[in-house]
Amino acid sequence: MTGVAYVFPGQGSQRVGMGRALALAFPEARAVFEEADDTLGFGLSTLCFEGPEDELQLTANTQPAIVAASVAALRCYRARGLETEAADFVAGHSLGEYSALVAAGALELGEALRLVRARGEAMQKAVPVGEGAMAAVLGLSVEDTEEVAAEAAGETGGVCQLANLNAPGQIVIAGSSAAVERAAVLAGERGARRAISLPVSAPFHCALMAPARQTMEPLIQAAPMVDPQVPVVCNVDAEPLMTVSAARNALVRQIDGPVRWAESVTVMAAAGVDRLTEFGPGKVLSGLARRIDRKLKVRTVAEPDDME
């Protein structure tokens, strides 16, 4: 069996200019950005196309911007008749799970944009700026990174947890600033190649996001959704889901739970997926896929040339 999965990026893939060429070239992309502007009540399209960069980098803007750019790429692809076979699975990294649910027909674009706008605001408010941090640990196993995080949390009395299990040897930790800084030192002593502090405004996918989860849960439960038409491999369990209740539950739990991306890709590959198509800005997920399973064929769809 062979198959294809559609995957959608998360925060960190944004850049000024994303989606602009698509919107100039294709009416489907223009319609997505017009809907985003109307839904959110401000010029998200201008922010994507022209910046300023510091405003695009604000979490509450970044999240709907990436969803809009990702869905625009998908709709252009489908409208060109390039979807010669339906996706066997969809998945998204962190906020990309909302784009995946749109692709699976479970969530309307406008609802997804409203939810991720609120999600970004809630995540930013959950932890005062400077009190949380994230770092990428390169070259350690999951088990060693967990031990380092636990040790740092114990020494500092803060929070330090695995936030993104991106690929073998690439794990992101999140938590209290002092604990994450201590974990970076301990990781180096344990043999990590590097431990890189990430330029983020909040410590995502850890226990410090509990206030954001409380804010978002009633919004997620109330948002109109239907059962996905395609299995959605969710971040928090790395398992395919096919019901509204499971999708809602996964969106709630991923706010303060880890993104199990490497496992998600492995699950899809084990089910017969041999090709990944990444829709949206950047090539982060395509790069990770090559590290997770070298047999996977990957392509990105983000610009008009990608439609050829």
N, C-alpha and C positions, 0 to 999 in steps of 0.2 A: 504494500500500500504506500502511495505517496500522497502528500497533501500540502496545503499552504495555510499559514497563519498570518493574520494581519496584526501588527503591533504598533503601539502608539506611545510616544515619548512623554516624559514627565518634566518637572522643573529642572532647569539647567540647560535645556536645549534652546531656549529663547534667544533671539537676536533681533536687533532693529533691521527692518526690511523683510522679515519673514512674511510670506504670503502675498507680497506686493506683486511680484511677477505673475503669479497665478491669477490674481484678481484683474490684472491688466489683460491677461490672455483669455480668460474663461469666465463666462457669465455665472457658472455654478459657484465659483470662488467668490465673485462679487456678491452674490446672493447671501452666502454664509456670513461675510463680514458686515453686510447691511443688516442682517438679522441680529448679529452680535451687538452692533451699535444701538439698534432699536430696543433690544432686550435689556441691555445694561444701562441705557440712558446716557451714554457718553461715547466719545469717539475712540473705541477700542481699535478700530481699523487704522486710524491715524497713528496711534501709539505703536501698533505692529509695524506699519510701513515706514514711519518717519521718526519714531521715538518721541521724547528724549529717552535715552537709555536708562537713566536713573529711575524714571517713572515706570518703564516697562519691567524693571527688575523688582519692583514692589510686588510682594507675593500675591496680593489681592488682584493685581493686574496681570501678572505673569500667568496665573493659572487659567483664566478664561482665554487669554491670548493664545496659549499653546493649544487648547482645545479647539479654538476657532481655526487656527492654521492647519491643524491635523485633519479636522473634518472637511475643510476646504479641499485639501489634497485628495482625500478619499472620494469626495463627490466628483471632482474633476476626472479622476481615474475611472470611476464607474460610468460617467456620462460619455467618455470617449470610447466605451465598449471594450475596455481593456481587461475587465473582470471576466476572463474566459472561463474561469471556474470559481465557484463560490468558496469563500474561506471555510476551512474546516474548524478553525478556532480563531478567537480574537483575544488579545490581552493588552494591557497598558501598564506602564510603569508609574506607580503612585497615581497622580492625578490623571495620567493616561488611561486609567481604568474607566473614567467617565467617557472619554473618546471611544473606547472599546465598546461600551454599552450603547452609545449612539450608533456605532457601526453594526452592532448586533440587532438593532431595531427595538431595544428595550427602553431607550430614553430619548426623548426629543432633544434636538440641539438647544433650543431655548432653555429648557429645564436644566440641562447639563451646565450651561453657561451660568445660570443663576446659582446653581449649587456650588460650582467651583469658585465663583466670586465670593460667596459667603464662607466657603471653606478657607480660602486664602486669608480673609479678614479674621476668622476665628483662630487660625493657626498663629497669625501674627500677634494677636492679643493674648494668647495663652501664656507666653513667656516674655517678660520685659527684655528689650534689646540689650545684649551683652551678657545675659544670665544663662544663655544656652549656646551650644556649639555642636558642630558636626565635623568629623574627620574621616578621610578615606584611609583605610589600613591596607597596604599592598604586601602580598607575599606570605600572609599567615593563613592557617586553616580556620574554618569556622570555630572549631573547638578551642583553639588557642586564642582567637579573638574574643570569644565569650569569656574565657578565663581572665584575660587582660581587662576586659570591661568590668567584670565583677570585682576584681582586685582594686581597680581604680575607684569604683563606687564605694567600696568598703573603706578605703583609706581616706577619702574626702568627705564621706557622708552625703554624697550627691547621687545623681542618676547617671548611669552610663550603660547603654544597651546597643545591641545590633539593630541597625535601622534599615539598611539595604544590603541584601545578600546578592550582589550584582553578578558575580562570576567567580570561578575559582581564583582565589588569591586577591580578590577585590571586594572588600566589605566596608561599608560605611557605618560608623558608630555615631550615636547622638546622645545628648544629655546635658547635664550641668557643665558650665564652662570649665571649672576646675577639674572635674572628673574626666572630661574628654581630653584635656591637656595632659593629665597624669597618665591616661591610657595610651596616649601617643608615645610618651616616654617609655612606658612599660612594653609597648609593642616593639619598639626598637631594640630593647634589651632582649626580647623574646626571639628576635631574628627577622622582624619585618623589614622588607626592602625600604619602605618609606611609610610615613604616616603624615598625610597632608591635611592641614586645616582647610575646610571648605568655606567659601564666601557666601554663607547663607544668613538669612535674617532671623531664623528660628530653628530649634532642634526638632526636626520632623520625625515622625514614626518612632516615638519613644513615650514613656509614661508621662513626661511633661506636657504632652498634648492632650491629656485627659480633659481639661476644660474645653478644648476645641471639639472633642468627641461629644461632650454633653451638649454643646451648642448645636452641632450638626445633626445629631441623631433624630430629633423631631422633624427637621427639615427634610432629611433623607427619607424618613418614613412617610412623610406627607406628599412627596413629589410624585406626580403621575408617572407610572412605569408599567411595562408589560413584560411578559416572559421573553427572554432573548431568543432570537431565531437561530443563533449560532452559539455553541458553547463558549462561555467567557471564563478564561483561566484567571482566577482572582489572585491578587497579591498575597493576601494574608494566609491563605491555605495552600496555594499553588495547586489548586484543584479546579476542574471545570464546573461551572454552575449553569443551570438552565431555568431557574425560577426567579420570580420577582422577589420573593422573601429572602432567598439566598443572596441575591444581588444587593439588596438593601443591607443585609447583615454584613456582607463583606465590605461595603463602602464605609460603614460605621467603624468596623474593627480595624480597618487599615489606617485610620487616622493616627492611632497610637500603637499600632502593631507594625511589625517589620514587613518590608517589601521582599518577598522571596522570589526574586526574579530568575536566578539561575535554576531553581527548582521548577519554576513555571515553564521555562523554555525546555528543560529536560523532559517534563511531563508531555509537552506537545510533540517533541521529537519521538518519544517512546510510543506515542499514539499514531505515528506514521507521517508526521509533518517533516518535510525535507526542505521547505522553502519558507523564508520569512520575508514579508514585505512591510517595511516601516513607513508609515504615513506621518508626515509632520516635519518640523524643523530639526536640523542636525542629523547625525548618524550614530548617536550614542548606542542605541539598541542593536544596530547592525554590527557595531564593533564588539559589543558584549557577546552577541550570538556566536561570533567566530571563536571567542575564548571559551564559551560554554560547550560548543559542539562543532568541531571543524568541518563536519560533513554537511552542515546546513548551508544552503545557498541563500544569500541575502541580497535585497535591493532596497533602495530608498525612493520614496515618491514625495517630493517637496517643491519641485520647480517645473516649469513647462517642458523643459528638455526631458524630464523623467517620464513624460507621457509618450515618448516616441518608442 
